């Protein structure tokens, strides 16, 4: 049996200015806004909305979620693991959580992953695997392990975007867990909301509240990502404020202040001393695109393969062919769904066990304890 030839398209991660560098140049703002207004109505649940190819980035949501973990300028996870005291480690985890907020590209969105789509990448000793475990609603599971550092990451994310006429708000449900196994510490956190504003001033930013907690140490943090005013001053743009406190006593230990796309400082309330815990320029500048290490080992379900033809046409700005290629991917999924329904089969995730209930929503656990090295790697 002849193995199907797999083509893979990998692009650079989003940079500090919100663009994918030289790989992709989005159409002008007017084109994007007009295209969206023609295609969706106020109050719509955008999870079922088929975005025109002109509004797509040349990558899947799975790749964007994965980039938050594997595309980073320095090894913040190792720092979280290496610090001596629980308070130092907690502070480093707060900084790492801030690093996962990447400047979005206004008016452009990644592809909605197909059911069973995967993304498998390695960065040094950290191996990351994502799988789309539900299509409606869209739910993504992530598992990452670093056996050398004894670190594990588990996410289950369910974005719920809604269109409000002048804006789109996407609330990201689900929890993110970071486990520092050498210290028997588990950190739980959520994600801020993505707000895309069309009028009166177009823009896209992360807003809302994030809570980070470690049950083992009793330390918690609250972060508030501020919405930008319509006439935004540079000093108020993308601001984040917060605090670190002891949950048992509610005693505030540190105050957090800064801008998530610049620097964030930590002030010790006991002595007033401030230190910089996060520098976006150091962490998010000069990020490299992943590369294929072993084409033979890439699964047909890999994001960069599933959407490769669509991505190629988008990067060429051939919108007609991009739309045709995107329809072909979607029609293939509809055909598979019809075949499953005809055979009375229920689709089951390959890499995760998934649960969903009204009380706690979606949750997932990895079937395998350790993520194996990937055929796609991030150059160090």
Secondary structure, 3 states (H helix, E strand, C coil): CCCCCCCCCCCCCCCCCCCCHHHCCCCCHHHHHHHHHHHCCCCCEHHHCCCCHHHEEEEEHHHHHHHHHHCCCCCHHHHHHHCCCHHHHHHHHHHHHHHCCCCCCCCCEEECCCCCCEEEEEECCEEEEEEEEECCCCEEEEEEEECCCCEEEEEEEEEEEEECCCEEEEEEECCEEEEEHHHCEEEEECCCEEEEECCCCCEEEEEEEEEEEECCCCEEEEEEECCCCCCCCHHHCCEEEEEEEECCCCCEEEEEEEECCCEEEEEECCCCCEEEEEEHHHHHCCCCCEEECCHHHCCCCEHHHHCHHHHHHHHCCCHHHHHHHHHHHHHHHHHHHHHHHHHCCCCCCCCEEEEEECCCEEEEEECCCCCCCCCEEECC
